[in-house]
Amino acid sequence: MKILGISAFYHDSAAALIDNGEIVAAAQEERFTRKKHDPNFPTNAVKYCLEYGGTTLNELDAIVFYDKPLLKFERLLETYYTFAPKGLKSFITAIPVWIKEKMFLKRLINEELEKIGYDKKKPVKLLFPEHHLSHAASAYYPSPYEKAAVLTIDGVGEWATASICLGEGNKMSILKELRFPHSLGLLYSAFTYFLGFRVNSGEYKLMGLAPYGNPTSPEVDKYIETIKKELIEIKEDGSIWLDQRYFDYATGLKMVNEGEWERMFGMKTRRPEDPLEAHHCNLGLAIQRVTEEVVVKMAQEAKRLTGADYLCLAGGVALNCVSNGKLQKSNVFKEVYIQPAAGDAGGALGAALTGYYIYFDQKRVINYKRDAMRGSYLGPTFSDIDVELVAKKYKASFKHFDKLDDLTKEVAQILADGNVVGWVQGRMEFGPRALGARSILGDPRNAEMQKKLNVKIKYRESFRPFAPSVLAEKVGDYFDYEGISPYMLLVHPVKDTRRKPLPADYDSFDLREKLYYLRSDLPSITHIDFSARIQTVHQDTNPRYYQLISDFEKLTGYGVIVNTSFNVRGEPIVSTPNDAYRCFMRTEMDYLVVGNYLFDKRQQPEWQDTDNWKEEFVLD
């Protein structure tokens, strides 16, 4: 039984294919079109999934779309009716698009599928589960648990903004929902907007900014008090009520009522080019703490309702790895499993899984150790011929290795010498994190590495932290954590023994002084609050990456390296060898490794393309 899942038309369109319950392939459309967060129908991702699965559209048992468009339209109409006459401008903008396209989504999907070979005379069943059910399925069914509570939190689906489900065997039941316009995800996005970052992509920046706030400052406490007094009421069960007088997302064209927010917090709405100041950091810390409080309360309610020992997480808020770390440390559940593609892209996978387990009532078999996601390496791969064709195209100079041992030893030495290396291996990751298949790597011991990667390679804000990839069995040597974190979705502290003492006046330092203060013997992955966003690397899911880190450890004594996604600011993560070489040549990266091929920047012909990535990609 082969089922295709699709998410599209909002952001992060994707496709996923399952075959008899096994996850075969999954990819985001942005990786093919090179448009970050591409919302369009995932034509290329669908083609890839079918090709990799050795099937055609008409051979499928079902095609499953990740939400119910008519239910979403009902929410839109009811919202405008409730808030009328407010929102007329937004209504006039949104409704024609719905009437023309989204009201007839079934027809639109069929038309898009016909373009890639679908024969409508031999129709395949087309299913529409609810948005949050797709999220929940994406987390529960690949998890290693026979029974688990499932918590999904995002901006909004049709009506739901958060849900608590119980997964047991192949069944899943929705027990409780929080409904629009009251949404933890939209609240966090509102602060993302107010602090000058792009909604639906800048939430990561806000999370990274929060630790620069002064935890002992009365200003942080004042902001938290203001948030709870003016904006949000938090109930004991984790449900929230947002005062809509202060927000504009329900009926307007922006997130917040800027005048009211500026009055409340005593600061202007920050624009992207404005400098970051202490009060911005303190406000970021305040909303992060409020978010963590709500998430833990929701988890406690999920425990009360289900009595389960295990929790599965999905939805955009599940990508807040700081909150995830706090939830894990709260010990509400024995274990927490987080879907690596927790946002809307993962809805495609969840949609396919709902079709298989819920609609077709197939038996669930757990025959895997950690989860069914294959390390999230579910995207396209490449061959040696593909690499050589790219080298020929650009007249590139390279060194080929016949043995993996020789390659990883040489790259380990290159990293230890302070160089930045692009690392492209095997199947591309599914989800927003680079996990050692499409990564940029560096030496975590190098005090200059964070600045070099941000300013010269990624061309992004210097405050943004980088993650460590650590050998799974050595994680406790470096961090205050003994578990696994294969998908870089948990934040835990750097071990006390590796920290360096802070000066007494450290909290009075400005952002730049804090950023470049040497905090540990792993300075380039130790965040401002001594935390790190950990990725544990496992030999069974990524043996090549594991071997590289092992060789780095033999050379340096450190079984950990810096890992960031292989892209520049505003660009999707690279997919093909061609993407990788172009990005390599347009940045100050030192070396590129694609499969068994090593490219040294010093030996490459001068880059002739006159295109500018800053013009090509809309900056995030």
C-alpha positions in Angstrom: 0.0 0.0 0.0 1.6 3.3 -1.2 0.3 6.6 0.0 1.4 10.1 -0.9 1.1 13.0 1.6 1.1 16.7 0.4 1.3 20.0 2.3 0.9 23.2 0.3 -0.5 26.7 -0.2 0.6 28.3 3.1 4.3 27.9 3.7 6.9 25.1 3.6 5.2 23.0 1.0 6.3 19.3 1.0 5.6 15.8 -0.2 6.1 12.4 1.5 5.6 8.8 0.4 5.0 5.8 2.6 5.0 2.2 1.5 3.2 -0.3 3.8 3.8 2.0 6.7 7.5 2.5 6.0 8.6 6.1 5.3 10.3 6.0 1.9 10.9 9.6 0.9 10.1 13.1 2.0 11.3 16.6 0.9 10.3 20.3 1.0 9.6 22.0 -2.3 12.0 24.9 -1.4 15.0 22.6 -1.9 14.1 22.2 -5.6 12.8 25.7 -6.5 15.4 27.5 -4.3 12.6 29.7 -2.9 12.7 29.6 0.9 9.5 28.5 2.5 8.0 28.0 -0.9 4.2 27.7 -0.5 3.4 26.5 -4.0 2.2 23.0 -4.9 5.2 20.7 -4.3 5.5 19.5 -7.9 9.2 18.7 -7.7 8.9 17.1 -4.3 6.1 14.9 -5.5 8.1 13.9 -8.6 11.1 13.0 -6.4 9.0 10.9 -3.9 7.4 8.9 -6.8 10.7 8.3 -8.5 12.4 7.2 -5.3 9.5 5.0 -4.4 9.4 3.4 -7.9 5.7 4.3 -8.5 3.3 6.6 -10.4 0.4 8.7 -9.2 -2.2 6.3 -10.5 -0.6 3.4 -8.8 -1.1 5.0 -5.4 -3.7 3.8 -2.9 -4.4 7.3 -1.8 -3.2 10.9 -2.0 -3.7 12.8 1.3 -3.7 16.6 1.7 -2.7 17.8 5.2 -5.7 19.9 6.2 -9.4 20.6 5.5 -9.6 23.8 3.3 -13.4 24.2 3.7 -13.1 24.1 7.5 -10.4 26.8 7.2 -12.6 28.9 5.0 -15.4 28.6 7.6 -13.0 29.9 10.2 -12.0 32.8 8.0 -15.6 33.8 7.4 -16.7 33.4 11.0 -13.7 35.5 12.2 -14.5 38.4 9.8 -18.1 38.2 10.9 -17.2 38.3 14.6 -14.9 41.3 14.2 -16.9 43.2 11.7 -16.7 46.0 10.5 -13.0 45.7 11.5 -10.9 43.9 8.9 -12.7 45.0 5.8 -9.4 45.7 4.0 -8.1 42.2 4.9 -11.4 40.7 3.9 -11.3 42.3 0.4 -7.7 41.0 0.0 -8.2 37.4 1.2 -11.7 36.4 0.1 -11.2 36.6 -3.7 -8.2 34.3 -3.5 -10.2 31.8 -1.5 -13.1 31.9 -3.9 -10.9 31.6 -7.0 -8.5 29.0 -5.7 -8.8 27.5 -2.2 -12.5 26.9 -2.2 -11.9 24.5 -5.1 -8.8 23.0 -3.7 -9.7 19.5 -4.7 -9.9 20.6 -8.3 -6.7 22.6 -8.0 -4.8 19.6 -6.6 -6.1 17.4 -9.4 -5.0 20.0 -12.0 -1.5 20.2 -10.5 -1.2 16.4 -10.4 -2.4 16.1 -14.1 0.6 18.2 -15.0 2.9 15.5 -13.7 1.2 12.5 -15.3 -1.9 11.9 -13.2 -4.8 10.3 -15.2 -8.1 11.6 -13.8 -9.9 8.9 -15.7 -8.4 6.4 -13.2 -9.0 8.4 -10.0 -7.0 7.8 -6.8 -8.7 8.4 -3.5 -8.1 12.0 -2.2 -8.3 12.5 1.5 -8.4 15.6 3.8 -7.5 15.0 7.5 -7.5 18.0 9.8 -4.4 20.0 10.1 -3.6 19.2 13.8 -4.4 15.5 13.2 -1.7 15.5 10.5 0.7 17.1 12.9 -0.1 14.6 15.6 0.2 11.7 13.2 3.7 12.9 12.0 4.9 12.7 15.6 3.1 9.6 17.0 3.3 7.1 14.3 7.1 7.3 13.6 7.7 7.3 17.4 8.9 4.2 19.3 5.9 4.2 21.7 2.9 1.9 21.7 1.0 4.4 23.7 1.8 8.2 24.0 0.2 11.6 24.7 0.6 13.8 21.6 0.8 17.5 21.9 0.7 19.8 18.8 1.2 23.5 19.1 1.4 26.0 16.1 0.0 29.2 14.8 -3.4 27.9 13.5 -4.7 25.1 11.4 -8.4 25.2 10.5 -9.7 26.2 14.0 -7.2 24.5 16.3 -4.0 26.2 17.5 -3.0 23.5 19.9 -4.3 19.9 20.5 -3.8 17.1 22.9 -4.3 13.6 21.5 -3.9 10.0 22.7 -2.1 7.6 20.4 -2.5 3.9 21.2 -1.6 1.2 18.7 -2.8 2.4 15.3 -5.5 4.6 16.8 -5.4 8.3 17.6 -8.1 10.3 19.4 -8.2 14.1 19.9 -9.0 14.8 23.5 -8.8 18.6 23.7 -8.2 21.6 21.5 -7.3 25.3 21.9 -9.0 27.3 19.2 -8.3 30.4 17.1 -7.7 33.3 17.7 -6.1 32.2 21.0 -2.7 30.8 19.9 0.7 30.4 21.6 2.3 30.1 18.1 0.8 33.4 16.9 1.7 35.1 20.2 5.3 34.1 19.7 5.1 35.3 16.0 3.7 38.6 17.2 6.8 39.2 19.3 8.9 38.0 16.4 7.3 40.8 14.3 7.6 43.4 17.0 11.3 42.7 17.5 12.1 43.1 13.8 12.2 39.6 12.5 10.2 38.0 9.7 7.1 36.0 10.7 7.2 32.3 9.9 11.0 32.2 9.6 12.4 34.6 12.2 11.1 32.8 15.2 14.5 31.0 15.4 16.2 34.3 15.7 13.9 35.4 18.6 14.7 32.1 20.3 18.5 32.8 19.8 18.2 36.4 20.9 16.4 35.6 24.2 19.5 34.4 26.1 21.1 37.8 25.6 18.5 39.2 27.9 19.7 39.8 31.5 18.0 37.1 33.7 18.5 39.2 36.8 17.2 42.4 35.3 13.9 43.8 36.8 13.1 44.8 33.2 12.6 41.1 32.3 10.2 40.6 35.2 8.3 43.8 34.3 7.9 42.7 30.7 6.6 39.2 31.8 4.1 41.0 34.2 3.0 43.2 31.3 2.5 40.3 28.9 0.4 38.4 31.5 -1.6 41.5 32.5 -2.3 42.9 29.1 -1.9 40.2 26.4 -2.4 36.7 27.8 -4.3 34.9 30.5 -2.8 31.5 31.2 -5.1 28.8 32.6 -3.9 25.9 34.8 -4.6 23.4 32.0 -2.2 25.4 29.7 -5.0 26.9 27.6 -4.6 30.6 27.0 -6.8 33.6 26.2 -5.3 36.5 24.1 -6.8 40.0 24.3 -7.5 40.7 20.6 -7.5 44.5 21.1 -3.7 44.3 20.9 -3.4 42.0 17.9 -4.1 42.5 14.2 -3.6 39.0 12.8 -7.3 37.9 12.9 -8.6 40.5 10.6 -5.7 42.8 9.6 -2.6 42.7 7.4 0.0 42.6 10.2 0.6 40.8 13.5 0.0 43.5 16.2 -1.5 46.9 17.0 1.9 48.7 16.9 0.8 51.8 18.8 -0.6 49.8 21.7 2.5 47.6 21.9 4.8 50.6 21.8 2.8 52.1 24.7 2.8 48.8 26.7 6.6 48.0 26.4 7.9 51.5 26.1 9.8 50.9 22.9 9.4 51.4 19.2 8.6 48.5 16.9 12.1 47.4 15.8 12.8 47.4 12.1 15.1 44.7 10.7 18.0 47.1 10.1 17.8 48.7 13.6 20.5 47.8 16.1 19.6 45.3 18.8 19.6 46.9 22.3 19.4 45.5 25.8 15.6 46.1 26.0 15.0 44.0 22.8 17.0 41.1 24.4 15.1 41.4 27.7 11.7 41.4 25.9 12.9 38.3 23.9 13.8 36.6 27.2 10.4 37.5 28.7 8.3 36.0 25.9 10.5 32.9 25.8 9.9 32.3 29.5 6.2 32.8 29.1 6.2 30.3 26.2 8.1 27.8 28.2 5.5 28.1 31.1 2.6 27.5 28.8 4.2 24.5 27.0 4.9 22.8 30.4 1.4 23.4 31.6 0.0 22.0 28.3 2.2 18.9 28.8 1.0 18.5 32.4 -2.6 18.6 31.1 -1.7 16.0 28.4 -0.3 13.8 31.2 -3.5 14.3 33.3 -5.8 13.4 30.4 -3.9 10.4 29.0 -1.9 8.9 31.9 0.8 8.1 29.3 4.5 7.8 30.2 5.6 9.2 26.8 5.0 12.4 24.9 5.2 13.2 21.2 5.5 16.8 20.0 4.8 18.4 16.6 3.6 21.8 15.2 5.8 24.9 14.7 6.2 25.6 18.4 7.8 22.1 18.8 10.8 23.6 16.9 11.5 25.8 19.9 14.3 23.7 21.2 14.9 25.8 24.3 11.3 25.2 25.4 11.8 21.5 24.5 14.8 21.3 26.8 12.8 22.9 29.7 9.9 20.5 29.1 12.3 17.5 29.1 13.9 18.7 32.4 10.4 19.1 34.0 10.1 15.3 34.0 6.4 15.4 33.3 7.0 12.5 31.0 9.6 9.7 31.0 10.6 10.6 27.4 9.7 13.2 24.9 9.9 12.5 21.1 9.8 15.5 18.7 9.1 15.1 15.0 12.2 16.6 13.2 10.0 18.2 10.5 7.6 19.6 13.1 6.3 22.5 11.0 4.0 22.5 8.1 6.4 20.4 5.9 6.0 17.6 8.3 2.2 17.8 7.8 2.7 16.0 4.4 4.2 13.0 6.2 1.5 13.1 8.9 -1.2 13.3 6.2 0.1 10.1 4.5 0.3 8.3 7.9 -3.3 9.3 8.8 -4.4 7.7 5.5 -2.5 4.5 6.2 -3.4 4.0 9.9 -6.7 5.8 10.4 -8.5 5.7 7.1 -7.2 2.2 6.0 -6.9 0.9 9.6 -3.5 -0.8 9.0 -1.7 -2.5 11.8 1.1 -0.5 13.4 4.4 -2.5 13.8 7.3 -0.9 15.8 10.4 -2.7 14.4 12.9 0.1 15.0 15.1 1.3 17.8 14.7 5.1 18.1 12.1 6.0 15.5 11.0 5.4 12.0 12.4 8.6 10.5 15.7 7.1 9.3 17.6 9.9 10.9 15.4 12.2 8.8 17.7 11.5 5.8 14.7 11.1 3.4 15.6 13.5 0.6 17.4 13.2 -2.7 20.9 11.8 -3.0 23.5 12.0 -5.8 26.1 9.9 -7.6 29.8 10.3 -8.3 28.9 11.1 -11.9 26.7 14.0 -10.7 29.7 15.5 -8.8 32.0 15.0 -11.8 29.5 16.7 -14.1 29.4 19.7 -11.8 33.2 19.8 -11.7 33.4 19.7 -15.4 30.7 22.4 -15.8 32.7 24.9 -13.6 36.2 23.5 -14.6 36.6 22.8 -10.9 39.7 21.2 -9.4 39.1 18.4 -6.9 40.8 15.4 -5.1 39.0 12.1 -5.3 39.2 9.6 -2.4 38.7 5.8 -2.9 38.6 5.1 0.8 36.3 6.9 3.3 39.0 6.5 6.0 41.4 8.6 4.0 38.7 11.3 3.3 37.6 11.7 6.9 41.1 11.8 8.3 42.1 14.6 5.9 38.9 16.6 6.5 39.4 16.2 10.3 42.8 17.7 9.9 41.4 20.5 7.8 38.9 21.3 10.5 41.5 21.2 13.2 43.5 23.7 11.3 40.7 26.3 11.6 39.1 25.9 8.2 35.4 26.0 7.4 34.2 23.0 5.4 31.0 22.4 3.4 29.9 18.8 3.9 27.4 17.2 1.4 26.8 13.4 1.8 24.0 11.0 0.9 20.3 11.8 1.2 19.2 15.3 2.1 17.6 16.0 5.5 13.8 16.4 5.8 12.9 19.3 8.0 14.5 22.7 8.8 17.8 21.4 10.4 21.0 20.3 8.7 22.1 17.1 10.4 25.4 16.3 8.7 24.1 15.6 5.2 24.0 19.2 4.0 26.1 21.0 6.6 28.8 23.6 7.1 31.3 22.4 9.7 33.9 24.0 11.9 36.1 23.5 15.0 34.2 24.2 18.2 37.4 25.0 20.1 38.1 27.9 17.8 37.1 31.2 19.5 36.7 33.0 16.2 34.6 30.3 14.5 31.1 31.6 15.5 32.0 35.1 14.2 33.6 33.7 11.0 30.6 31.5 10.2 28.1 34.2 10.8 29.8 37.1 9.1 31.8 35.5 6.3 29.9 32.4 5.5 26.2 32.8 6.5 26.1 36.6 6.2 23.7 36.9 9.0 23.4 38.5 12.5 26.4 37.8 14.6 24.4 36.9 17.7 23.0 33.7 16.2 24.4 30.6 17.8 25.7 27.4 16.2 25.0 23.8 17.2 27.3 21.0 18.2 27.3 17.6 16.5 28.5 15.2 19.1 29.2 11.4 19.1 26.1 10.0 20.7 27.9 8.0 23.3 30.1 11.0 24.3 27.3 13.6 24.8 27.7 13.4 28.6 31.4 14.3 28.4 30.5 17.8 27.1 26.9 18.6 28.1 24.7 18.3 31.2 22.6 15.6 29.4 22.9 11.9 29.0 20.1 11.2 26.4 19.8 11.4 22.7 19.0 14.4 20.5 19.4 13.2 16.9 17.4 16.0 15.3 19.0 19.1 17.0 15.7 19.9 18.8 16.9 20.0 22.4 18.9 22.7 24.3 20.9 21.6 27.3 23.7 23.3 29.3 27.4 22.8 28.6 29.0 20.8 31.4 30.1 22.9 34.4 33.7 21.5 34.1 34.0 23.0 30.7 32.8 26.5 31.6 35.0 29.5 32.3 34.0 31.8 35.1 32.2 35.1 34.3 33.3 38.5 35.6 31.2 40.0 38.3 29.9 42.8 36.0 29.1 40.4 33.1 25.4 41.2 33.1 26.2 44.8 32.4 28.1 43.9 29.2 26.4 44.9 25.9 25.4 42.3 23.4 28.7 42.4 21.4 30.8 42.1 24.6 28.8 39.2 25.8 28.9 37.5 22.4 32.7 37.4 22.2 33.5 36.6 25.8 35.2 33.2 26.1 32.7 31.1 28.1 34.0 27.6 27.7 36.6 25.3 26.1 34.0 24.9 23.3 33.4 28.7 22.6 31.9 28.5 19.2 29.0 26.3 20.3 28.4 27.6 23.8 25.6 30.1 23.8 25.5 33.2 25.9 23.7 31.3 28.8 26.1 28.3 28.6 23.5 26.3 26.6 23.9 24.4 23.4 21.4 23.1 20.8 22.7 19.5 20.7 22.7 17.0 17.8 23.8 13.5 18.8 25.3 11.6 15.8 24.6 7.9 15.5 26.7 5.4 13.6 23.7 3.5 12.3 21.9 6.5 10.7 24.9 8.6 9.4 28.1 6.4 9.4 30.1 8.9 7.3 29.5 11.9 9.6 30.1 9.7 12.6 33.4 8.6 11.2 34.5 12.2 10.5 33.7 13.2 14.1 35.5 10.1 15.4 38.6 11.0 13.4 38.4 14.6 14.7 38.3 13.2 18.2 41.4 11.0 17.6 43.2 14.1 16.3 42.1 16.7 18.9 40.6 14.8 21.9 37.2 16.4 21.1 34.3 14.2 19.8 32.3 17.2 18.8 32.2 19.7 15.9 30.3 22.8 14.9 27.4 22.1 12.5 25.3 24.7 10.7 23.0 24.4 7.7 24.7 24.6 4.2 23.2 27.9 2.9 23.6 31.6 3.1 21.1 33.9 4.7 17.8 33.8 2.9 18.6 30.7 0.8 17.1 27.3 1.4 19.6 24.5 2.4 21.5 23.2 -0.6 20.3 20.0 -2.2 22.4 19.1 -5.2 26.2 19.1 -5.8 25.5 22.1 -8.1 23.8 24.0 -5.3 26.7 23.2 -3.0 29.4 24.3 -5.4 27.7 27.6 -6.2 27.2 28.4 -2.5 30.8 27.4 -1.8 32.2 29.7 -4.4 30.0 32.6 -3.4 31.1 32.6 0.2 34.4 32.6 2.1 34.2 28.8 2.8 37.6 27.2 2.7 36.8 23.6 1.5 33.9 21.7 0.1 33.4 17.9 0.4 30.7 16.3 -1.8 30.6 12.6 -1.5 34.2 11.3 -2.0 35.3 14.6 -3.6 37.3 17.3 -1.9 37.4 20.9 -3.3 40.0 23.4 -2.0 38.9 27.0 -2.6 42.5 28.1 -3.3 42.7 25.7 -6.3 39.3 26.7 -7.9 39.1 28.9 -11.0 37.9 32.4 -10.4 34.1 32.5 -10.0 32.7 34.0 -13.2 29.0 34.3 -12.4 28.0 37.9 -11.8 24.8 37.0 -10.0 24.5 38.2 -6.4 22.9 35.9 -3.8 21.8 38.9 -1.8 19.6 39.9 -4.8 18.7 36.3 -5.7 17.4 35.4 -2.2 14.9 37.4 -0.2 16.7 37.9 3.1 15.1 36.3 6.1 
